[in-house]
Amino acid sequence: MLFCSFLLGTIAYMKNLDSCRYKNHWKVLSFIFLYISIDEAGQLHEKLVQPMRTMLNATGILYFTWVVPVGILVVIFLLSYIKFLFHLPVPTRKLFVAATVIYIGGALGMELVGAYQASVAGEDNIPYKIIVTVEESLEMLGIVVFIHALTSYIKTYLGGASWNISIQGKNTQFTEHENIGIPALSEPANTNISR
């Protein structure tokens, strides 16, 4: 997630230089992925479950009640990004849609299935653990597809990018520097495709 935020920020920076119409969409996406990575690390959405479960008297598929506000936010986000999505080149658009369907299918879809199982039989059983494994696997696969979409977009439509990472040695008298390039992103762009 954090790497997605970094890639989206890189694209936003490059789009800002071109004064692209959708530069702010890229920036917002970068911040959303930054927030999601913080949320995943701190499990912030989990803190909504108990208060909302009590307030809504939730059982069944809504047992994990964080899906209600997040589901609403996802719908609003998707509707507000339709024009942005259709401005993307077709290969990128297809990858964005695939990544979104896979990730949301795992994060929200399987969470609903898991919520039902947890409300009926608890969380300490094999079926629930299988559901959680499928959920997490779909989320990770969605992120991998999205990273592929972003790196392909950078390489093909933005002329590539390269980053250097400097690693300082422990000995203060001698410092090692290692430049790590990402060849797939730094190859020349396909010049037959317009932006």
N, C-alpha and C positions, 0 to 999 in steps of 0.2 A: 504494500500500500504506500509506504513511504517512498519507494523507488518510483511508483506511478506518479506520486506528487512531484518528485524531482523531474521526471520526464515531461510531465504536463507544464511545469514551471519553465523548463527549457523551451518548449514549444511556445508558451506565452511570451517569453522574452523575445524569441525570434519573430513572432507575429507582431509584437509591439514595435519592433524596428521597421517592419513593413507597413505599419499603421493599418493592419488588417481589421476588417469590420468585426470579426469574431474574436479579437484578442482578449476581450474581457471574459468571454465564455471559457477560454483556455485558463485564464487566471482563476476563475471561480472553481473550475474543475480541479486545479492544483490545490486550492485551499480545502475543497471538499475531501480530497484524498488525504491531505495532511490531517484533517480532523478525524477521518475514519481510522487512520493509522494510530492516532492518539487514543481514540475510543476503543479500538481493539486491544491496545496495550493495557489500558486502564479499566476495561470492561465497563465503561460509563453507561452504556445502554442497559446493562443488567441492573443498574440501580433504579431504573424505572419500574421494574417488574412488580415488586411487592406492593408499593403504594398504589399502582394502577390496578393490580389484581384485586386489591381490597375495594378500591373505589368502584370498579366495574363488576365486581363479583364474578370474575372471569374464570371460565373452565374450558375444557375442550381445546379447540385450535387457538383460542386466544389466551391460553394459560400463561404463556410468556408474552405479557401485554405490551412489551416494548415494540412489538410489530405494528401496533395500531398507529402511534404517531410517526414511526419511521415509514410505514407503508404510505401514509398520507403525504409525507415529504417526498418520497420516491415518485409518486404519481405527479405531484406538482413539478418536480425537477424534470421528469421525462417530458411533460407537456411543454415546459418552457424551453427545452433544448431541441425541439423538433426541427426548427429552421436550421439550427447549427448542424444537426446530424445530416440534413439533406444537402448542406453546402460541402460536406466532406467528399473526397473522391470515393467512388464506389467500393474499391477494395477495403479502404479504411472504414467506411460506413458498415460494411458487412462484418468486419472484425469487431467494431464497436458494439454492434447489435448482438453478435454471438457472445461476446464477453459479458455484456449486460444481462442477457437472458440466463447464461450459466451462473453468474454470480448471484443475481437476485433470486433465481430458482433455488440456489443453495441457501442463501442468507435468509430469505423470507419464506419461500415455498417449503423447504425442508424443516424450517423452524416451526411452521404451523403443524406439520406432521409430527415433529418431535414434541410439540406442546400437547397435542392430543394424547400421545403415548404417555407423557409424563403425568398428565392430569388423571389418566385412567389407572396406570400401573406404577407410577413413580419413575425416578431417573436411574435407579440401580437395577437395571435388567438388560439383557442382551439386545432385544429389539430396539430399545432406546439408544444404546451405544452404537448400534449399526446405523440408525438414523443420523446421529450426530457425526459419525464418520463420513457418511455420504454428504451431509451438509458441508462439513469442513473441506472435503475433497472438491466439491463443486465450487466453493468459494475460491480455493487455491487455483483451480483450473481456470476460472473466470479471470483471475488476476494475471495468470500466465498469458492467456489470450490477449488481454488488454495491454500488457507490456509488449507483446509481439506487435500489436496494432500500432502502438506509439513509436516503437523503434523503427518499424517499417515506414511509418509516416515521415519520421525525421529523415531517414535515409533517402527515401524516394522523392518526397515533395519539398523538403527544406534544404537539400544539399548536404545532409549529414551533420554530424556534430562530433566533437571529441572533447574528452575531459581528461585532465591529468590529476593524478593523486600523488601528493608528495608525502612520503613516509620517512619521518626523522628517526635516526638511530638512537639508542639509549646512551651511548657514549657522547658526551658534549663536545669532545675534541674532534670527533669524526661523525659526520652526518651522512647517511645514505639517502639518496633520492631515487625513487623508482617511478617512472612514468608508466601508467597503465592506460593504454588506449583501448577503445572498443572498436575494432576494425569494421564490424558490421554497420556501425553508425558513421564511420569516417570515410567510407568509400565515396567516390564521386556520385553525384545524383544522376538519375536518369533524366537527361535533358530533353527527351521527347515528350515529357509530360508537363503541362502547364500548371501553375499554381492556381 
